[in-house]
Amino acid sequence: MSAKNTLTQAPPYPVEKAIKRLGANLRTARLRRNLTIKDVAQKIGTGPRAVSDAEQGKITTAVAVYTALLWVYDLLEPMEELADPAADDEGLAMTWWRERASTEKSKELDSDF
């Protein structure tokens, strides 16, 4: 018996909301370009169902499908900036504090006479 994947069964609300919004945005992008689901599926090398699922914001749709759709609509550039380590203020602050603490410990253990 396989374990239930609670992420796909009951994702956190902000996650579900973001993916549904992304799907709706992708649908709008397709319609504005006057493309059919079949046209887009063919361009990214998948079936129409995958495109339809992405546009519905289905949580189980592969990230590759969402990414390929962004690419087809020439909207991929902002995705390249997602989770950019240089823009991760919290992560940078934590690294700074760890490095500072490490430096202070090494000063305490200095055996210079």
N, C-alpha and C positions, 0 to 999 in steps of 0.2 A: 504494500500500500504506500503510495507516495504522499509526502507531506503537502499540505495546502500552502499555496503561495498567497499569503494575506495581502501582499502588495497588489496583485492582480485581482484578488477577490474583493478587497475593501481598501483601496489606496487612501492615504491621507487626503482630506478634502482639498487642500491647496494644490496637491499634485494632480488630482483628478481635474480640478478646475483649469489648471494651466494647460493640460493636454487637450482638454475639450476646446479651449480657446484657440490653441495652436491649430487644431483640426479645422475649426470654423474659419480661421484666417487663411489656411491653405485652400479651403474650398473657395473662398472669396477670390484668392489669387488666381485660381484655375478659371473661374467664371469670367473674371475680368480679361483674361487672355483668350477667351472664347475657345477653350480646350475642353474636350470630353474626358471623362474618366478613362476611357479606353486609350485615347491619345497619350495621356500622361503615363499610364501604366506601361505602355509600349516604350516610351522614352526612357523610363527608369528600369525597364527590364523586369517587371513584375506583373501580376494579374490585376484586373480591375477591382477585385475584392479588397486587396491590400490598400489601394488608394482610397476606396470608399471607407474602409475601416479607419484609416488615418484621418480622413475628413470628419468622421464621426467622433474622433478623439478616443478611440478604443485603447485602453491601457495596455492591451496585449500586443498591439501593433509594434513591430520592430522599429527601433530607433533609426535603423538604416532607411526605412521607408520614409519617415519624417524628414530625414536629412536629404535624401534624394529628391524629395518634393521641393524642399527649400532650394536645392541646386537648380532644378528645372525652372523655377520661377525667378532665378537670379536673386535669391534672398538668403543665401548661405553665409555671407560675410558676417552678419551679427552673431551667428552661431559660433564662429571661430573665436569670438571673444568671451564666450561663456566659460566660467570657471577659470579665467585667466589668473595665474598665480600672482601676477603683478598688481591685480586689482582686488586681491583677497585681503582686505584690511585686517580682518580678524586673524587669519592665518599668519600674516606678516607680524602682527603684534605678538602672537603667541611664540613665534620663532625668536623674535627679539628678546622676549622675557626669558626663554630657555637659554639663549646664548648668554644673556646677562648673568643668569644664575650659574651657568657653567663657568663663566669667567671668574665670578666671585669665589666659587669652590676651588678653582685652581690657584687662586691667590692665597687661600687659607692653607693649602697643602704645599706651598712653596718651601723648599728646603735650603734656600740660599742662606749662607751664614756670613 
